[in-house]
Amino acid sequence: MKEELTKNEKSKLKKIKIQLKKSAAKHAKQARQATDIAKASEKSSELHNQQVDVIDKMLDEKKKKRKKAGTESSKESSLRDWFKRKGAPGKKGGWVDCNTCRNGKCKPCGRKKGEKRAKYPSCRPTPAACKEKGRGKSWGKKSAKGKK
């Protein structure tokens, strides 16, 4: 025995069917929009990553080109390395006083007990570094000629 639907029930079911079709179409449209947004976001993310990579490469190149102030070789990476450099010839380490350099030979930096020198020591890690300008003519002990 089959039960027959009334006209009222049939019209209600028809309206429900129409609403379901509309909502299914609306959900499909929303799903397409979400997919499009995800794709656009992915593309912009890739573009962002590419821009970051380009900027990183440029910064790396600048770092390679830039020479640290006060260093003569690229092997020195820190102030500690700079101070560990060899000093006078025949020495294992130590610095030289540029005010005492004669014919490429310099006395070690610092003074021995009781030793007097005309000028305040101008110390550099190697005799070759004495050729570079330091603090200028005003650095060191003033001569006795100017005093009264």
Beta strands, then each sheet from edge to edge (+ up, - down):
strand 1: 96-97
strand 2: 123-124
sheet 1: 1+ 2-
end
